[in-house]
Amino acid sequence: MENSIALPVQSYRDLIAWRKAMELAREIYRRTELFPRVEIYGLIAQLRRAAVSIPSKIAEGHERTDYRQFLGHALGSLMEIETQVLLAADLRYLEETKAEALLQRTAELAKILHGLLRSLQMRIRT
């Protein structure tokens, strides 16, 4: 049986949000490899930049007093990805099932980030 006691977070790498953000970034890189080369400086670059920004902001803000602001920026990048994935699907650069899988990942990560923000807000109140 697995140990059900959660270990304390010692690094941003211990955060589920960071791990999920890294998974999303890897998946964005994989999916954009098949986009038309004409998009190398367009949608490919935009998607990859936004994808890398999310785990980067989680990591960058982890030890800072304004961590909530960094998480807000990570959420903003996540919304950029959602918009760009929808556009990529409309342009038929992504199959509908692959776009839907990416959107499910973004929705899951959004819930995790919102939960992390709520957790930080609760710490401030107590």
VENNOR-V27939 format. One record per residue. N is the residue number from 1. RES is the residue in one letter. PSI is psi in whole degrees, -180 to 180 (none if undefined). BURIAL is # if it has 9 or more other C-alpha atoms within 8 Angstrom, else .. Layout:
# VENNOR-V27939
N,RES,PSI,BURIAL  N,RES,PSI,BURIAL
This chain:
# VENNOR-V27939
1,M,138,.  2,E,148,.  3,N,123,.  4,S,1,.  5,I,123,.  6,A,133,.  7,L,149,.  8,P,149,.  9,V,118,.  10,Q,-17,.  11,S,157,.  12,Y,-26,#  13,R,-15,.  14,D,-14,#  15,L,132,#  16,I,-38,.  17,A,-45,#  18,W,-43,#  19,R,-45,#  20,K,-37,#  21,A,-39,#  22,M,-41,#  23,E,-44,.  24,L,-44,#  25,A,-44,#  26,R,-42,.  27,E,-39,#  28,I,-44,#  29,Y,-43,#  30,R,-46,.  31,R,-36,#  32,T,-12,.  33,E,-27,.  34,L,-1,.  35,F,157,#  36,P,142,.  37,R,-25,.  38,V,-20,.  39,E,6,#  40,I,-39,#  41,Y,4,.  42,G,-109,.  43,L,-36,#  44,I,-50,#  45,A,-41,#  46,Q,-48,#  47,L,-46,#  48,R,-41,#  49,R,-46,.  50,A,-40,#  51,A,-42,#  52,V,-31,#  53,S,-34,#  54,I,-59,#  55,P,-29,#  56,S,-44,.  57,K,-38,#  58,I,-44,#  59,A,-47,#  60,E,-40,#  61,G,-11,#  62,H,-41,#  63,E,12,.  64,R,155,.  65,T,-23,.  66,D,37,.  67,Y,-39,#  68,R,-36,#  69,Q,-42,.  70,F,-39,#  71,L,-35,#  72,G,-41,.  73,H,-38,#  74,A,-42,#  75,L,-38,#  76,G,-43,.  77,S,-35,#  78,L,-39,#  79,M,-33,.  80,E,-45,#  81,I,-45,#  82,E,-47,#  83,T,-44,.  84,Q,-35,#  85,V,-42,#  86,L,-42,#  87,L,-44,.  88,A,-39,#  89,A,-43,#  90,D,-37,.  91,L,-2,.  92,R,29,.  93,Y,-23,#  94,L,137,#  95,E,151,.  96,E,-42,.  97,T,-37,.  98,K,-40,.  99,A,-43,#  100,E,-40,.  101,A,-42,.  102,L,-41,#  103,L,-35,#  104,Q,-40,.  105,R,-42,#  106,T,-39,#  107,A,-43,.  108,E,-45,.  109,L,-37,#  110,A,-43,#  111,K,-42,.  112,I,-45,#  113,L,-41,#  114,H,-39,.  115,G,-41,.  116,L,-42,.  117,L,-43,#  118,R,-42,.  119,S,-44,.  120,L,-38,#  121,Q,-39,.  122,M,-37,.  123,R,-35,.  124,I,-37,.  125,R,-28,.  126,T,none,.
